[in-house]
């Protein structure tokens, strides 16, 4: 028997709701053997039962049916991490480079409000310079590097079955 996404999610959410197969079967008005077959991937619930399952487990049909692997979530987290790290590096490098072009003697003679204004405009300028490349770097990792690594790790990619 093939363990399907539906089978895994059904079992996961049933257990999260602290329900046994028998308890869920009673709520859905089916036998506990039917629940067992669904969780093993031997059979599938009808559309009517799918709606009942979603209601009883307090989840959406999309959550129950759509595949979202932990690996995809990990890839997204790592991509965001690289994006944030690259943002910080770009921000600080930009801050250092632009500090050489600042005339600090002129800034020191300004009032506190004017100093805050200069600080705010400088920070916004640095953010506008740093954010786009950081987003691009994070996106490159998520869309190009991670999928490429997955393909390279597959055994015999030329002989992959396409069904």
TACORSUL-V992006 format. One record per residue. N is the residue number from 1. NEAR is the number of other C-alpha atoms within 12 Angstrom. D_LAST is the distance of its C-alpha to the last C-alpha in whole Angstrom. Layout:
n near d_last
N NEAR D_LAST
N NEAR D_LAST
This chain:
n near d_last
1 12 17
2 15 14
3 19 16
4 22 15
5 24 16
6 33 18
7 30 20
8 27 21
9 31 22
10 41 24
11 29 26
12 21 26
13 28 28
14 32 30
15 18 31
16 15 32
17 19 34
18 15 36
19 21 35
20 23 34
21 28 32
22 20 35
23 21 36
24 33 33
25 26 33
26 19 36
27 22 36
28 25 33
29 19 34
30 23 32
31 19 32
32 20 31
33 20 29
34 25 27
35 36 27
36 27 26
37 26 23
38 34 22
39 32 22
40 23 21
41 22 17
42 18 19
43 19 19
44 25 19
45 29 22
46 15 23
47 12 24
48 15 28
49 24 27
50 27 25
51 21 28
52 24 30
53 36 28
54 28 28
55 20 32
56 26 33
57 29 31
58 19 32
59 22 29
60 19 27
61 23 24
62 16 23
63 24 24
64 29 22
65 23 19
66 16 18
67 18 17
68 18 19
69 14 19
70 10 23
71 15 22
72 17 21
73 15 25
74 16 26
75 26 25
76 24 27
77 19 30
78 23 30
79 28 30
80 24 33
81 21 35
82 26 35
83 28 36
84 24 38
85 21 40
86 26 40
87 28 41
88 22 44
89 22 45
90 27 45
91 28 47
92 20 49
93 18 50
94 25 50
95 25 53
96 15 55
97 14 55
98 19 56
99 17 59
100 11 60
101 12 61
102 16 62
103 13 66
104 15 66
105 10 70
106 12 70
107 18 67
108 16 70
109 12 72
110 16 70
111 12 71
112 12 68
113 13 66
114 15 66
115 18 65
116 15 62
117 15 61
118 21 61
119 21 59
120 14 57
121 14 56
122 22 55
123 21 53
124 17 51
125 17 51
126 27 50
127 24 47
128 19 46
129 24 46
130 27 44
131 26 41
132 19 39
133 24 39
134 27 38
135 27 35
136 21 34
137 27 34
138 28 32
139 26 29
140 22 29
141 26 28
142 28 26
143 21 24
144 17 24
145 20 25
146 24 23
147 20 20
148 15 21
149 14 22
150 17 19
151 15 17
152 13 20
153 11 20
154 14 16
155 11 17
156 10 16
157 13 14
158 10 14
159 8 12
160 10 9
161 9 6
162 6 4
163 3 0
